[in-house]
Amino acid sequence: MAKIWAKKVDPFYKSTAWLKCRAYVLLRDNYLCQTCLRDQALTPANTVHHIKARLDYPDLALDTDNLESICPSCHNKEHPEKGGGQKKDARKKRRVNVVVSKANEEWW
């Protein structure tokens, strides 16, 4: 019988403080990858990334100025040591045009 090894999850990422902070950052960034957004592409984000590494800067672990929403592809590029950075992203990025308009209050 083969054994299946699970990744060991750092308890920090299960803490209430982190989960609240993570939810705030995703909402703040509108669930959009900030790395892709800098390249003018809209990509959904589901990961919150520490800009300065949490292990190197533990005092910034919950500092929202040190956190950004990021897509899995960009996160893997940020962390090639975790095995995902060398893979080519199979998904194609979609460009989306966004039109912002304000309703005329005097339309009657």
ZAPAVEX-497875 format. One record per residue: residue in one letter; y, z, x of N, C-alpha, C, O, CB in turn. Coordinates in steps of 0.1 Angstrom, whole numbers, plus 5000, padded with zeros to 4 digits. Glycine has a CB too. Example, Ala and Ser with C-alpha at 12.3 -4.5 7.8 and 13.67 -1.06 7.14 Angstrom:
REM residues 2
A494350785132495550785123496750785132496750855142495550905113;S497850715128498950715137500050795129501150805134499450575141;
***
This chain:
REM residues 108
M498850005008500050005000501250005009501450085018500050124990;A502249915006503449905014504450005010504550034998504049765013;K505150055019506250155016507550075015507849985023506350265027;I508350115006509750055004510750155009510750265004510050004989;W511550115019512550205025513850185018514350075017512650185040;A514450295013515750285006516750315017516550395026515750384994;K517950255015519150285023519550435021519550485009520350195021;K519850505031520350645030521850635027522650575034520050725043;V522150695015523550685010524250815015523750925014523650674995;D525450795021526250905026526750985014527250925004527450845034;P526551115014526951195002528351184999528751204987526651345005;F529251145008530651125005530851024994531651044985531351075018;Y530050924994530150814984529650854970529750774961529550694989;K529050964969528651024956529551134951529351184940527151074957;S530551174959531451284955532351244944532751124943532251324967;T532751334936533651314925534951264930535551174924533851444916;A535451324941536751284946536751134950537651064947537151364959;W535651084957535550944961535450854948536150754948534350924970;L534650894939534450804927535750794919536050684914533350864918;K536550894918537850894912538850804920539550724914538451034909;C538850824933539750744942539350594941540250514940539650804956;R538050574942537550434941537950364928538450254928536050434943;A537750434917538150374904539650344904540150244898537850474893;Y540450434909541950414909542350294917543150214913542650544915;V541650274929542050164938541650034931542349934932541350174952;L540450024925540049904918540949864907541349754906538549924913;L541449964899542449944889543749894895544349804890542650064880;R544149964905545449934912545449784916546449714915545750024923;D544349744922544249604927543749504917543449394920543349604939;N543649554904543249464893541849404895541549294891544249354891;Y540949474902539649434905539649294912538649214910538749424892;L540649274920540649144928540549174943541149274948542049074925;C539849094950539649104964541049084971541648974970538649004970;Q541549184978542849174985542749084997543849025000543249314989;T541649065003541548975015541648835010542348755015540148995022;C540848794999540948664993542348634988542848524989539848644982;L542948734982544248724976545248684986546248604984544648854969;R545148744998546048705009545948555013546848495019545848795022;D544748495010544448355012544748275000544348154999543048335017;Q545348334990545748274977544548234969544548124962546648154979;A543448314969542248284961541948414953542148524958541048254970;L541648384940541248504931539748524931539048434926541848474917;T539348634936537948664937537748804932538448894936537348654951;P536748824922536548964917536049054929535349014937535448954906;A536549174928536149274938535349394931535749434920537349334945;N534349444938533649554932533449664943532649764941532349514927;T534049644955533849734966535249784970536249714970533149664978;V535349914974536549964980536349984995535450054999537050094973;H537249925003537049925017538050015024539250015020537249785023;H537650095034538550175042539150085053538350025061537750295049;I540450065053541049975063540850035077540449965086542549955059;K541150155078540850235091539550305088539450375078542050325095;A538550285096537250345094537250495091537950575097536350315106;R536450525080536450665076535850755087536350875088535550675063;L534950715094534350795105535350825116535250925123533050735110;D536150725119537150735129538450815125539050885133537550595135;Y538750805112539950865106539550945093539850905082541050755103;P538751055095538351125083539451175074539251195062537451245087;D540551205080541751255072542251145063543051175053542851305081;L541951015065542350905056541350865046541450765039542750785065;A540250935045539050895037539450875022538950785016538051005037;L540450955017540850945003542250905002542850924991540651074996;D542850855012544250805012544250665006543750575012544850815027;T544850654995544850524988545550414996545350294994545450534974;D546450455005547150355013546250295024546550195030548350415020;N545050365026544050315036542950245029541850225035543550435044;L543050225016541950165008542350035001543550024997541450264998;E541449945000541749814993540449764986539349784991542249715003;S540649704975539549644968539149514976540049444981539849614953;I537849484976537349374984536049324978535249404973537149414999;C535849194979534649134974533449154984533749184996534848984971;P532249144979531049174988531049075001530749115012529749154981;S531448954999531448855010532448905021532048905032531848715004;C533648935017534648985027534249115033534449135045536048995020;H533649205025533149335030532149315041532049375051532649425019;N531249215038530149185048530749135061530249155072529149085042;K531849055060532449005072533149115079533249105092533548895068;E533649215072534349325079533349415086533649485096535049415068;H532049415081531049505087529749425091528749435085530649615077;P529849335101528649255105527549345110526349305110529049155116;E527849465115526849565120525949605109524849665112527549685126;K526249585096525449625085524549515081523749525071526249665073;G524549405088523549295086524049185077523349085075522349345081;G525249195071525649095061526748995067527048895060526249155049;G527249025078528348945083528048805089528848725090529049015094;Q526748785092526348665098525948555087525848445091525248685108;K525748605075525248515065526448435059527548485058524648595053;K526148305056527248225050527248255035526148265029526948075053;D528448275030528548305015528048185007528548075009530048335012;A527048204999526448094991527348064979527247954974525048134986;R528148154975529048124963530248054967530848074978529448254956;K530647954959531847884962533047964956532948014945531847744956;K534147974963535348034958535947944948536147824950536348074969;R536348004937537047924926538547944927538948064928536447954912;R539247844926540747854926541147864911540647794903541447734933;V542047954908542447974895544047974895544648044903541948114889;N544547894886546047884885546447994874545847994863546547744881;V547348074878547848174868549248144864550148114873547748314875;V549548144851550848114846551348244840550648294831550847994836;V552448294844553048414838554248374830555148304835553448514850;S554248414818555348374809555848504801555048594799555048264799;K557048504797557548614789557848554775558448444774558848674796;A557448634765557748584752559248594748559848694753556848674742;N559748504741561048504737561148604725560548584715561548364732;E562048704727562148804716562848754704562748814693562848924722;E563648644705564348594694563748464688564448364687565848564698;W562448474685561748354681561948334666561448224661560348364685;W562548424658562648404644563848324641564148294630562848534637;
***
